[in-house]
Amino acid sequence: MGEWVPAAMMVAVYVGVAAGLAWLALRVRRRGISSPALGVFDEIYRPTAAESRIEIQIQAEWQDPTETPDRPTRPDQLR
């Protein structure tokens, strides 16, 4: 009868770890913090994903130059 106790404990630990990782993944996705946390793994195992992430960051940080009064804003004003 006592032979199933260690097996049940192993299954409980396995299920607990899997549930913890699933919860962590859900939290990371909701907060949007997965990019910095997984950047190293992307560079090692998925280089194209790392390059795409870097490109997305660059485009997100890029801003349009500020408009000046002497710079035309519409194509018909370029003459």
C-alpha angles and dihedrals in degrees: 000000000000092000094083095054096079091045091050090049091051091050091048092051091048092050091046093052092046091049091048092052092047090051091048092050091051092049093048092050093049094050094041095230096125095098098068093036095052099034095101093050091047091053092051103039105019111028094171090056090051091050091049091049091051091049091050091051092050092050091047091053094045114101132192114254113259116264117248126202093245095050115089115233101193128059093235090059094059093089 
